[in-house]
């Protein structure tokens, strides 16, 4: 009987989170559509965070439903975990991607787009 596949994680600050998600998602099967499902989940979590933020700080302070739900800080955590899940399933090195983006932003500050 073949050994179960052990996921490979890049040595990054995110690898510990990935290990926790492995435990949470143990036994879960990922279909071809799982990436699409994760994109939809990201949009949902972003919407929830936006709604909570606007309820507290924006033009919709009377939105009682949003005020009774989780805070935008809690929703941000949900959004980040969804991003981690997507990166884990798609084997994306988040540390590398974040470093690339930070360098790109720094470069724009020195050499603005024309």
N, C-alpha and C positions, 0 to 999 in steps of 0.2 A: 504494500500500500504506500503511495507516494506521500511524502511529508507535506503538510500544509504550507502554502507560500507565506513567507515572512516578508512584510513590506519593507522596502528600503527607504530610509529618510536621510536626506542630506543633513550633515552636522550643522544645524542652525539653531537660533533661539526658538524656532517653531517646532522642533522635533519632539519636545516634551508634550506639547499640545496634541500633536498627531498621535502619540502613544495613548493619550487619554481618549481621543476620538476612536482609536482602534478598539478600545475596550467597550466604549458606548455602542459602537456599530457592529460589534462581534456577531457574526452569522448573517449579516446583511449582504444581500446580493445586489451588485450594481449592474443595472441594465444599460444598454446602449443609450437610453434616454436620460440616464442619471445626470449628465452634464446639463441638459436642458432643464431638468427639474431643479437643479441647484441655481441656475440663472433666475428662474422664476422665484425661488426662495429668497435670493438676494434682493430682488425687486420688492418682494413682500416685506422683508425686514427693513429695507430702506424707507418704504412707505410708513411703516409703523413708527420708526424713529422720527421721521419728519412730522408725523401727526402729533406725537408726544412733545416734540420740541415746540411746534407751533402752539400747542395748547398751553405751554408754560411761558413761552417768550414771544410768540408771534401774534398774528392778527386773530387767532381763533381761541382766545382765552376762555370763551364760553363753552368750548367743546368738552362737556362733562365726561363723555365716553373715553376720550383720550386721557383726561386727567385721572380717571379711575383705573386705567391700564398701567402698564409699567412706565417708568420714566424714560426719557430719551437716552440717559446714560445706560440704563439696562438694555434698551433696544439696540444701542450701539454694540454692546457685548454680543447680542444675538447675531447682529450683522457680521461682526468679526469672526464668530464661530462658523457661520455659514461660509465665509470666505476661506477659512482654514479647511473646512470640509471639502470644498471644491478643489483647493490646491492639493490636498492629500489624495483625493481620488484621481486627479489628473497628473499627479506626480510633478507638481510645479514647485520649484525652489523659491519660496517666497522671499527669503533673505536676499537672494540674488536679484529678484524682480524689484524689491523695494530699494536696494542699493542702486540699481540701474536708474530707477525713477528719480531718486534723490540727486544723483549726479546730473541727470538731465535738467532738473529744476535749477541746480546750482549753475550749470552752464548757461541757461537762459538768462540768469541774472547778470552774468558777465557779458554774454553775447546775445542781447535781445533779438527776437525774430524780426525780420524786416518786412 
